[in-house]
Amino acid sequence: MKFNALLKSTIWGGEKIIPFKHLDVQQENVGESWEISGVPGNETVVANGEYAGKKLNEVVAELKEKLVGKDNYERFGNEFPLLIKFIDSRQDLSVQVHPGDKLAMERHGCAGKTEMWYIIKSDVGAKIYAGLSKSITPDEYEKLATAEPINGHSPMQDVIATHEAHQGDLYFLPAGRLHAIGAGNFLAEIQQTSDITYRVYDFGRKDAHGNPRELHIEQAKEAIDYQVWPEYRTSYDSTKPTSQLINCPYFNVNRVVVQVAAQIDFHVDSFVVVVCLWGEANINGIKVRQGETLLVPACENILYIFGNATFLTATM
């Protein structure tokens, strides 16, 4: 199945998503393209085949384990468990954190948010902000987050680890990790189906009405993982035709490079999300090209690929 993407204009959005996806639409400052989404109120609609015109979660309710797999259907019911996006940051995004499952369920009655970023393109000098660069306590965090900026610089910026961004870089962002996408990055994001975000710092930006954007400093205090890790960029072997990127309780993601043809059996009872990053191919009889995303049902999740393309694949 293909889906009609949800294009979202944002104050920090750029102009890369529409040409990348070969779309003939007029929309400015598109910061996000929600490719596959079961988020209530933001569900993507099937664009092809027998289920065209139906919302994703309606199709899950109809096909059940045939679409998502037996264990996934028992865990998540009729809500599709992953959210797939492209993100284009013309400006720095806010520094934010997402709660884990336990805290999110207590506060919001929904899942937490663990995610990953795969950088498709980055401008020279672009940055990714992920993790803490030095150890702080929850009380120290609160003082830093509420301190007045000096010449537009917040003390919070001094404790968040900063990384040079490069094409092909991979960042795993478990719930609790402070993070922000820096200006000049275009990336694919795979995450749990959750839209719970605590904004910690937003560079003093105003919303469309000229008001400071809402911060969630107190809510974030309990959600943050205060441990300092030696490395925040995730390494993988980019020389292989199939490279495992992430294997976690919420999703398993591979990078797949196909030249001419390939057959891939994931040996798991799960749907497969296929995100085309470059090129074009035929997958199980469906044509796909750069910027398109497919959902392959669990009942036919062996991929038969003919073409020349690079993909991300996600299963559970």
N, C-alpha and C positions, 0 to 999 in steps of 0.2 A: 504493500500500500504506500502511495505517496499522499502527502498532505498539503493543504494550503497554509503556508507559513503565516504567522502573526507578526507583522512588522510593527515595531514599537519605536516611535520617535522619543528621544530623550534630550535633556539639556546638554549632555556630553557626547551625543551620538555623532557619527561621521557620515561619509558618503560611499563607503566601500561595499556594503552588503548588497545593494540593488544590482550593481554591475557584476559582482561575484556570482550572484544567483541568476543572472541573465533575465531579470525581470523588466517588464515594460510598464512601470508605474512611476508616478510622480509623487515622491514623498521625501522630505528633507530630514536631516539629522536622525537617521535610523540607527539607533544604538544597539537594538537587539532584533533578531529574527528567531521567534520561537518555532522551531522546526517540527517537533513532536511534543505535545503537551496534553496532560490530563488534569492540569490544575483547574479546579472549579472556577468557572467564569472566564477561563482562558484556554479552553479546549480547542485543539486543532481539528479541522474537518477533513475527512478523506477526500482526495481529489480525483481518484481513478477507480475503475473497476466496479464490482458488485455493490460495494458499500459507499460509493461516492455520495457526498452530501451528508453523511452521518458523522457525528462527533466521535472522537476517539473512545471515550468511556462508554458510549452506546455500543460500539463494536465490541469492546471488551465484555460488556454484559451479555451480548448475544453469543459470542464465540467462546468465552470463558477460557478454559485451559488450552483449547486449540490455538488461541492467539498468544497467550502469555506463558503457558506452562502450568502444570498442576500445582507445584509448590508456590509459585508466584501468585496464582489465583487464590489459593488458600490464605496467603499472607496479606494480599492487598485488595482482594475483592474486585470490584468493578472500576477501581481507579488505577490508571496506568502508572507504574511506579517510577518511571524516569522522565526527566525533562531535558530536551536537547535544544541547544541554542547556538547561533552565531552572534558574536559581540564585536562591535566596532567602536573603539574609544578615541574620539577626537580630542577629548580632555581627560584628565585623571578622574576616575570614578572615586566615590567616597570610600574611606576606610571603614570596613564593616566586618561583622562576624555573624555566624549562624549558630543557633543552639543545636545540641544533640537531640536524639530522639526522646530521651526521658524528660528533659526540660521543656522541649517543644510540646510534648503531649500534656504536661502539667499546665503550661501556660496557654496553649493555643489549640489543644485537641487535635494535633496533626503531627506528622513526621518531622524530624529535624532535617538538616541540609548538609550533606557531605557532597563535594563536587570536585571536578578536575577541569583544568584548562590545557588545551593544546594550541600553541601559537602557530597560526597559519602564515601570517606576515607581521613584521614589526618594522617601524621606522627606525632609522639610525638614532641611537640614544634613548630609545623607548625603555621604560622601566616596568618591572612587575614588583609589587609589594606583597610579601607573604611571610608570616611568622614574626617572631620577636628577635631583635638583634641582641638584646640583653635582658637579664632577668628583672622582672618587676613584680611587686605584690599587687593584689586587687586594690588596696587602698592607694598605692602609688599610681596605678592606672587611672583611678578616678581623679586624682589631682592633676595628672597630665592632660586628661581628656577635657577637664573643665577649665584649664588655665587659658588665659587670654593669649591669642596669637601675637607674636612680635614681628612686625613687618610682614604680616601674612603667613608667618611660619608658626605652626603649632608644635609644642613640645612632644606631642604624640608621634610626630614624624621622626623624631630622633630615636625611637625605640622599635620601630617597625623595620624589619630586614628588607633591604632594597637590592634588586637583582637586575642586571642588564638583560634585556629581552632579545631573543633571537628566534628566527623561524625554526619550527620543530621542537622548541622547548616544551617541557611538560611539567605541570605543577599539580600535585595532589593536595586538596584542601579539605581535610577532615573537619567536621563540625568543631567549632571552638578556635580555629586558627584565624587570627586577624589577617586581612588581605585587602588588596585594591589593585585594579587594572590601571596601569599608567597610560598616559596619552600616547597614541601612535601604535596601539596594538589591535590586531584583528585575530580573533581566536574562536575555537569551538569549545563549548562548555557542555559537559555531561554531569547531571546532578540528580539527587533524589527529587521526587515530586514534592516540592515544598517551596513556598514563596515567602518564608519567614526570614527577614533580614533586620539586624540591629546595626544602625548607622552610628559610628563612633566619631567620625570627623569628616567634614565635607568642604574644606578649603574656603569656608565662608560664603559659599554660593547661595543664591536666592532662587526661589521657585518662580513659576510663571507669573505670580502675583506680586513679586518683589519681596516676599517674606523669606527669612532664613529657613532652609530645609530642616525638617524635624530630625533631631538626634535621639539616640536611645542609649545614653551613656549608662544609666543605672541598670537597665535590662541586660546590657552586654556584660556587665561586671561579673555575673555568675556564669555566663556562657563561655567566657574566654579560657582557652588553654594557655596557662602561663609558663609552660615548659619551653625552654630554648633548645632548639634542635640544631645539630651541626650542619645540616643541609636541607634546603627546602625545595630545590629543583630535583625532580625525579629523573634518574638516568634510565636509558633503555638502549638496546642494540638496533641502531637505525640501518644496519647493513643487511638485515634479514628481510625476506619477502613478507614474513609475518612476525611482528614484534609485540610481545605483551607489554602494555603500558601500565595498566592498573589492575590489580586483583584485590578487591576489598569486599566486605559483606554487602555492599549496596550495588555494585556493578563491576563487571569485568570488561576491560577495554583493550583492544588490539589495534595496531596500525598495520594495514595490509597494502602491499604494493603489488599490482598485477600487471604483467606484460604478456599479452596475447590471451592466456587462459589460466584459470585456477579452479580447484574444487576445495571447499573448506567445510569440514564437519566439526562443529563445536562440541559435540559429545555432551550436550546438556539440554535438559528439557526447558527451553527458554525461547522467547522471541529473540530476534537479532535486529538491532538498529544499525543501519549502514549509512554513514555520512560521507558523501563524496567530496574530497578536498581538491582533487585535480583530475582532469581527463574525463573520459566517458567510457561506459561499458554497458553490457547487458547482464543483468543479474536475475536468474530464475525467470527469464523471459520478459523482464521489464527493463526498458532503457533508463539509464541514469547518467547524469553528467554533473560536472562541478557545481557545487552549491545546492544539490538536491539531497534529500534524506529519505531512505526507505525504511519501512517496518516490515520485516519478514516474520510471518507467524511461526510459532513453535512447532506446529504440525508439519512444516516444510522448511526447517531451518538449516538444511545443508545448502550452501551457496554454490551455484554453478555460474562462474563469472567468465565472460568473454570481453576483452577490450584492453585498454591501456589506461590505468587509473590508480589513484591512491585513495584509500578509505580509512576511516575509523569505524570499527565495529564494536557494539556494546551488547552484552548479554547479562543475565543474572543467574 
